[in-house]
């Protein structure tokens, strides 16, 4: 662990590099806690480039914590649609409501109060409080952990046998107390841009002289690769019903099923959002989908329409590889289903839908010769 003059030089080098080379990101132009909090939640499981347009649209619609707290949940999910991991959006709004109710609309200043909010853990609390309020809290996410592990040449699984706690202690000791927000962002930036998981750019690193892994030729080996969960293959079929006016039907956000998602838990796969009638299928997708539609949508009556296969849709969610077989059925009249929403097929993004449903809708719109309209913008 660095101490004394070496630690001073380390801090000086890293902060100087960050000041000169940091990426120009919209959330770095503010110290407003709400905006920093929103960016931290969006950046969980999402690349920076993908998050930026969502961040800007979201703030345009919900410029304050109060606006977010008072919005209908469906509108929040609609603006989040496409980012995935929708529990983040739901927890974001729950936390906003708690902030309005308990903290006067201001993000709390203490770590204890911040971590009591839905969706806020140790890392997120430290990031928000240090950047917005200058609290002396060191962040430890995957990027920072990798930097710290290479600095001290720590081998093995970083999340095993108490190693993560040791890394946190080291991150705490490295923290520049005079500018904790800039420091934390510098550490994260280093891990995201130079000290990357593969092919770290040691020659460009401002603190490579302090790195034990580089000195020992271990930079490429640290951290140890974690065993990946095996891919689970899931096959679904989706039915796009359209009437003569080009309208279609979406089913309401379903409640979570009790069975495992690996067995085709459709409510989870459609993110508990508006969706086309969708089921898990075996080898006879068309037959199974037709039987489902006749029983569940048409009250036991026959579906007097051809099921026209559309282009297959492929979708990935964490370890799941999903193939959807969409079918288009033109009917004289859409069935009446409790809670269903009827709208033009090209306008389904007017409601909160998952990326999977959006992909199916785009294929259907293309087949009927209409441009798919993304109304999130």
Secondary structure, DSSP 4 states (H G I P E B T S, - for coil): ---HHHHHHHHHHHHHHHHHH----GGGG---HHHHHHHHHHTTTS-HHHHHHHHHHHHHH--SHHHHHHS-HHHHHHHHTTS--THHHHHHHHHHHHHHHHHTTS--SSHHHHHTSTT--HHHHHHHHHHHH--------HHHHHHHHHHTT--S-TTSTTHHHHHHHHHHHH--GGGHHHHHHHHHHHHHHTS-SSS--GGG-TTGGG-HHHHTT-TTT-SPPPPPPPPEEEEEEEEEEE-TTSEEEEBPPPPPPSS-GGGT-HHHHTTTSBB-EEEE--S-HHHHHHHHIIIIISTT----S--EE---EEEEETTEEEEEEEEEEE-SS----TT-EEEEGGGGGGS-B-HHHHHHHHHHHHHTT-PPP-TT-
